[in-house]
Amino acid sequence: MIRKNPESDFKVCKRCNRHQAKDIICPSCKNELLSSYDNKIDWQTAYELEQAYQYITRYRMRNKF
């Protein structure tokens, strides 16, 4: 009998790099995003907002605005 590894069902979370995600990010990161941003938006929008904010921050650091 071949046993399937339960961790093989999980993907690597793109936000925290843990093997707990069934989606692109894990449930704990989803909850953190929703609590950090407005609860009226979904976690995908909050994730995109965070990515855009990180991009802008890196751009400002490189160009010293």
C-alpha positions as CSV (number, residue, x, y, z in Angstrom):
1,M,0.0,0.0,0.0
2,I,1.4,3.3,-1.0
3,R,0.8,6.1,1.4
4,K,0.6,9.6,0.1
5,N,2.5,12.3,1.9
6,P,0.0,14.8,3.4
7,E,2.4,17.7,2.7
8,S,2.4,16.8,-1.0
9,D,-1.1,18.3,-1.3
10,F,0.2,21.7,-0.2
11,K,2.0,24.3,-2.2
12,V,4.6,26.8,-1.1
13,C,3.0,30.0,0.0
14,K,4.2,32.9,-2.2
15,R,4.1,35.3,0.8
16,C,5.8,33.3,3.6
17,N,7.4,30.4,1.8
18,R,5.8,27.7,4.0
19,H,4.3,24.5,2.7
20,Q,0.8,25.2,4.0
21,A,-0.9,26.7,1.0
22,K,-3.7,25.0,-1.0
23,D,-4.0,28.3,-2.9
24,I,-1.2,30.7,-3.9
25,I,-1.0,31.8,-0.3
26,C,-1.6,30.0,3.0
27,P,-4.6,30.6,5.3
28,S,-2.6,32.4,7.9
29,C,-1.3,34.9,5.3
30,K,-4.9,35.4,4.1
31,N,-6.1,36.2,7.6
32,E,-3.1,38.6,8.1
33,L,-3.8,40.4,4.8
34,L,-7.5,40.8,5.6
35,S,-6.7,42.2,9.0
36,S,-4.1,44.5,7.6
37,Y,-6.2,45.9,4.8
38,D,-9.9,46.6,4.6
39,N,-12.0,43.6,5.5
40,K,-14.5,44.5,2.8
41,I,-12.1,43.4,0.0
42,D,-11.0,39.8,-0.7
43,W,-7.6,38.4,0.1
44,Q,-6.6,38.4,-3.6
45,T,-7.0,42.2,-3.8
46,A,-5.3,42.7,-0.5
47,Y,-2.4,40.5,-1.8
48,E,-2.1,42.6,-5.0
49,L,-2.2,45.8,-3.0
50,E,0.7,44.5,-0.8
51,Q,2.7,43.5,-3.9
52,A,2.2,47.0,-5.4
53,Y,3.2,48.7,-2.2
54,Q,6.4,46.6,-2.0
55,Y,7.2,47.5,-5.6
56,I,6.7,51.2,-5.0
57,T,8.8,51.0,-1.8
58,R,11.7,49.3,-3.6
59,Y,11.5,51.8,-6.5
60,R,11.7,54.7,-4.0
61,M,14.6,53.2,-2.2
62,R,16.5,52.7,-5.4
63,N,15.8,56.2,-6.7
64,K,15.9,58.0,-3.3
65,F,12.7,60.0,-3.6
